[in-house]
Amino acid sequence: MNVEQEVIKTLRSVLSLEAGFPLTADTPLLGSVAELDSMAVVSILTALEERFGFAVDDDEVDGRTFASVGSLTSFVESKLDR
């Protein structure tokens, strides 16, 4: 399974981003994607929890987690390695 592609699929789905909106590991998220507000963060985390079968504690997530697609992917990968 390609974790980055699954994270991108989740972002596209939750944020309703068009396929033409470029998402790569280097794509900045917080402050750069207008659709990404605090409610969207919660929805993305919930979708990732369901997709990958892990749980996220409130104190595990901060702004750095959503700095870019790559940082969010790294967070998911760290949860899968546990």
Backbone torsions as a table, in degrees:
resi	resn	phi	psi	omega
1	MET	NA	135.2	177.0
2	ASN	-92.2	104.2	-175.4
3	VAL	-61.0	-43.7	-179.0
4	GLU	-59.8	-42.9	179.4
5	GLN	-65.0	-36.6	177.7
6	GLU	-68.2	-38.4	176.6
7	VAL	-63.8	-44.4	178.6
8	ILE	-62.0	-42.8	176.8
9	LYS	-59.1	-42.6	179.9
10	THR	-64.7	-44.8	178.3
11	LEU	-60.0	-46.4	180.0
12	ARG	-59.9	-43.6	-177.7
13	SER	-66.9	-52.2	-175.5
14	VAL	-67.6	-39.9	-176.5
15	LEU	-91.1	-1.7	-178.4
16	SER	54.0	47.5	179.5
17	LEU	-87.8	135.8	178.4
18	GLU	-66.7	154.1	179.0
19	ALA	-60.3	-26.4	179.7
20	GLY	-76.1	-12.5	177.6
21	PHE	-76.7	115.4	-173.6
22	PRO	-70.9	128.6	174.9
23	LEU	-130.0	113.7	175.0
24	THR	-131.5	176.0	-179.9
25	ALA	-55.7	-31.8	-177.3
26	ASP	-85.8	-5.2	-177.4
27	THR	-68.2	120.9	176.5
28	PRO	-70.4	146.8	-178.6
29	LEU	-111.6	-77.4	-176.4
30	LEU	-58.0	127.3	179.4
31	GLY	84.8	-8.8	-178.4
32	SER	-117.3	-27.0	179.5
33	VAL	-107.9	109.2	-173.8
34	ALA	-56.3	-33.4	-177.0
35	GLU	-71.8	-13.2	-175.1
36	LEU	-90.2	90.0	175.7
37	ASP	-111.2	-175.5	-175.2
38	SER	-62.1	-36.6	178.0
39	MET	-68.3	-37.0	178.3
40	ALA	-66.1	-37.3	177.4
41	VAL	-58.4	-46.5	179.2
42	VAL	-62.0	-44.0	-179.8
43	SER	-64.1	-40.0	178.5
44	ILE	-65.2	-46.0	179.6
45	LEU	-61.4	-41.3	178.5
46	THR	-63.2	-44.0	179.3
47	ALA	-63.7	-40.4	178.9
48	LEU	-67.6	-39.0	176.5
49	GLU	-59.1	-45.7	-179.5
50	GLU	-67.4	-42.4	-176.7
51	ARG	-66.3	-43.2	-173.3
52	PHE	-103.0	-9.0	175.7
53	GLY	75.1	38.0	174.6
54	PHE	-128.3	170.4	178.0
55	ALA	-117.9	145.9	179.8
56	VAL	-115.5	124.3	174.5
57	ASP	-83.2	150.7	-178.1
58	ASP	-55.0	-38.1	-176.1
59	ASP	-79.9	-0.3	179.3
60	GLU	-86.2	-16.4	-170.9
61	VAL	-115.4	134.0	171.1
62	ASP	-143.1	-173.4	-176.7
63	GLY	-57.9	-31.3	-179.9
64	ARG	-64.9	-29.9	179.4
65	THR	-60.0	-39.3	-177.4
66	PHE	-104.1	23.4	178.9
67	ALA	-65.7	-38.5	-178.2
68	SER	-154.2	170.3	174.8
69	VAL	-60.1	-40.5	-179.3
70	GLY	-63.2	-41.7	179.7
71	SER	-68.5	-35.8	177.1
72	LEU	-68.2	-40.3	177.1
73	THR	-62.3	-43.4	178.5
74	SER	-61.1	-39.1	177.7
75	PHE	-61.7	-47.7	179.2
76	VAL	-60.3	-45.7	179.9
77	GLU	-61.0	-37.9	178.5
78	SER	-65.1	-35.7	178.2
79	LYS	-69.3	-33.6	-179.2
80	LEU	-75.0	-24.6	-178.6
81	ASP	-78.8	-7.8	-176.7
82	ARG	-82.1	NA	NA
